[in-house]
Amino acid sequence: DGVDMKVMNGWWSNTYYDHVVWVTGLNELQITETMAKECAKGGEGRDLDLMLYGGTMKLKSVYYEE
């Protein structure tokens, strides 16, 4: 019962992870400096998008550390 997803910043922008499989429990996704810089540019690529190919997920918390 895993989640298969893609991580990108904007629909037509960069793809950082493709077919990441998460399972029930605690999962971690590394947000790189490259990803942060692209999102900071603004415009169409300002958001970090998670697209699910299959499965469902519920985010209970997001932790960010500089």
C-alpha positions in Angstrom: 0.0 0.0 0.0 2.5 2.6 -1.1 2.3 6.0 -2.7 4.0 6.5 -6.1 4.7 10.2 -6.7 6.6 12.8 -8.7 8.2 16.0 -7.1 8.6 19.1 -9.3 8.3 22.9 -9.0 5.6 23.8 -11.4 3.8 21.7 -14.0 6.2 22.5 -16.9 9.3 23.1 -14.7 12.0 20.9 -13.2 11.4 17.3 -12.0 13.5 16.5 -9.0 12.2 13.0 -8.1 10.2 10.7 -10.2 8.4 7.6 -9.0 9.3 8.0 -5.4 7.6 5.2 -3.4 6.5 6.0 0.1 5.1 3.4 2.5 2.9 3.7 5.5 4.8 5.4 8.3 7.4 8.2 8.5 8.9 9.1 5.2 11.5 11.8 4.3 12.1 13.8 1.2 15.3 15.8 0.8 14.7 19.4 -0.3 17.9 20.4 -2.0 19.5 23.8 -2.4 18.7 23.6 -6.2 15.0 23.0 -5.4 14.9 25.9 -2.9 16.6 28.3 -5.4 14.2 27.4 -8.2 11.2 28.0 -5.9 12.6 31.3 -4.7 12.7 32.6 -8.2 8.9 33.0 -8.2 6.7 32.9 -11.2 5.4 29.6 -12.5 8.1 27.6 -10.6 7.6 29.1 -7.1 5.7 26.1 -5.7 7.0 22.6 -4.9 4.4 20.2 -6.3 3.8 16.6 -5.4 1.9 14.7 -8.1 0.6 11.2 -7.1 0.7 8.5 -9.8 -1.1 6.1 -7.4 -2.1 5.7 -3.8 -3.3 8.3 -1.3 -1.4 10.3 1.4 -2.0 12.6 4.3 0.6 15.1 5.3 0.5 15.5 9.1 3.5 17.9 9.4 6.3 19.4 7.4 9.7 20.1 9.0 12.1 22.5 7.4 15.7 23.2 8.7 18.3 25.6 7.3 
